[in-house]
Each structure stands twice: as C-alpha cells, then as structure tokens.
Amino acid sequence: YSGLHLKILYLQEIQALEEFREKNQRLQKIWVGRLLLYSSILYLITCLIVYLWYLPDEWTARLIMMLPFFAFPLIVWFIRTVLIFFFSKRTERNSKYLFSFFSNPVELFSRSETQYNISFQERNDDFLVEAQNWDLVDF
C-alpha cells in the first residue's frame, strides 16, 4: 500500500467504526423503547383483567393479589438497566478504537504497511467475532 492508500483505508475504518457506533445507539433506543412499550401494554392489560375478573373481596387477599403488580415495574427497570449497560459496553469498546485513531494521527499515517495489516486484521477479527455473537453478519 502507498501512503495515500493507507490514509484512505484508515478513513474507511474510522467511518465504519462511527457507523457501528450510530447503529449501536439506534439499536439501544429500539430495544429499550420496545421493552417499555410492550411491558406497559402487558401491565395495563393484566391489571384490567385482574381488576375485572380475579380481584377478591377481602383486603388482605387484594393486597396479596397486587404484589406482582408492584414488583413488575422494578423488574422492567432492571431489564432496561441491563440493556443500557450492555449497549454502553459495546459503544465503549468501539470508542476505544476511535480514540486510538484520533489520539495521534501523525503516528497512524507513518505506520509501516506490515503494522497496519496486523492491527487492522486484529480489529477486524474482533469485530467479526462480535458481529457473529450478535448475528449482525451471516457466515
């Protein structure tokens, strides 16, 4: 590779990392939004069904019947927190690669061809393993 080709490859790799970050953020919003929407609908329908058909007359039995309805929002909040944590870890890992590109651009463009091929292949292998784990690519 010539110097110009390496610069183009670096810019393409940076663009791919930024696109991955944006896609990851979109996926996070979609998953968290769906979780909140579907869980809210399920919660309201279940509350309505229990209120209309299964609510006992005694107060102690009513309180026991309502305990799952108090726990359900906490469970949804916990799942939401886990999803946000999981997606933020993926974004953080991607940001480390981006930071390495932007931290010292002179060093990046002065690397030899062999160093570039090795480091690019390592990052590409990591990305492919991650993509396979998430079914982002079909092999």
C-alpha positions in Angstrom: 0.0 0.0 0.0 1.1 3.5 -0.7 0.7 6.4 1.8 -2.5 7.6 0.1 -4.0 4.1 0.1 -3.3 3.7 3.8 -4.9 7.1 4.6 -8.0 6.0 2.6 -8.1 2.7 4.4 -7.8 4.5 7.8 -10.6 6.9 6.9 -12.8 4.0 5.8 -12.1 2.2 9.0 -12.9 5.3 11.0 -16.1 5.7 9.1 -17.0 2.1 9.7 -16.4 2.5 13.4 -18.6 5.6 13.5 -21.3 3.9 11.6 -21.1 0.9 14.1 -21.5 3.4 17.0 -24.5 5.1 15.4 -26.1 1.7 14.6 -25.5 0.5 18.2 -27.2 3.6 19.6 -30.2 3.2 17.3 -30.4 -0.5 18.4 -30.3 0.6 22.0 -33.1 3.0 21.5 -35.2 0.5 19.6 -34.7 -2.3 22.2 -35.3 -0.1 25.2 -38.3 1.5 23.5 -39.8 -1.8 22.7 -39.2 -3.1 26.2 -41.0 -0.2 27.7 -43.9 -0.2 25.2 -44.6 -4.0 25.3 -44.2 -4.2 29.1 -46.5 -1.2 29.6 -49.2 -2.7 27.4 -48.8 -6.1 29.1 -49.0 -4.4 32.5 -52.2 -2.4 31.7 -54.0 -5.4 30.1 -53.1 -7.6 33.1 -54.2 -5.0 35.6 -57.5 -4.7 33.8 -58.1 -8.4 33.6 -57.2 -8.9 37.3 -59.4 -6.0 38.3 -62.4 -7.1 36.3 -62.3 -10.9 36.9 -60.0 -12.0 39.7 -59.9 -9.3 42.3 -61.2 -10.8 45.6 -63.4 -9.0 48.1 -61.2 -9.2 51.1 -58.5 -6.5 51.5 -55.7 -8.9 52.6 -56.4 -11.1 49.5 -56.4 -8.0 47.3 -53.0 -6.9 48.7 -51.5 -10.4 48.1 -53.0 -10.4 44.5 -51.5 -6.9 43.8 -47.9 -7.7 45.0 -46.8 -8.9 41.5 -48.1 -5.5 40.1 -45.7 -3.7 42.4 -42.8 -5.9 41.5 -43.3 -5.8 37.7 -42.1 -2.2 37.2 -39.0 -3.0 39.2 -38.3 -6.0 37.0 -38.8 -3.9 33.8 -36.5 -1.2 35.2 -33.8 -3.8 36.0 -34.0 -5.3 32.5 -33.8 -1.7 31.0 -30.7 -1.0 33.1 -29.1 -4.3 31.9 -29.8 -3.4 28.3 -28.4 0.1 28.6 -25.3 -1.3 30.3 -24.8 -3.9 27.7 -25.1 -1.4 24.8 -22.9 1.1 26.5 -20.2 -1.5 26.9 -20.3 -2.2 23.1 -20.2 1.6 22.5 -17.3 2.0 24.9 -15.3 -0.8 23.2 -15.9 0.9 19.8 -14.9 4.3 21.2 -11.6 3.0 22.3 -10.8 2.1 18.7 -11.9 5.5 17.6 -9.9 7.2 20.3 -6.8 5.4 19.1 -7.3 6.8 15.7 -7.9 10.4 16.7 -5.3 10.5 19.5 -2.2 10.5 17.3 -3.0 10.9 13.6 0.7 11.5 12.7 1.7 8.1 14.1 -1.2 6.5 12.3 -0.2 7.7 8.9 3.5 6.9 9.5 3.0 3.3 10.3 4.5 0.7 8.0 2.4 -1.5 5.8 3.0 -4.6 8.0 2.0 -2.9 11.2 -1.2 -1.6 9.5 -2.1 -5.0 8.2 -1.6 -6.7 11.5 -3.5 -4.2 13.6 -6.3 -3.9 11.0 -6.7 -7.7 10.9 -6.8 -8.0 14.7 -9.5 -5.3 15.0 -11.4 -6.9 12.1 -11.3 -10.3 13.7 -12.6 -8.8 17.0 -15.4 -7.1 15.1 -16.3 -10.2 13.2 -16.5 -12.3 16.4 -18.7 -9.6 18.0 -20.9 -9.4 14.9 -21.3 -13.2 14.9 -22.2 -13.2 18.5 -25.0 -10.6 17.7 -26.0 -12.2 14.4 -25.1 -8.9 12.6 -23.5 -10.9 9.8 -24.3 -14.2 8.3 -21.5 -16.7 7.7 
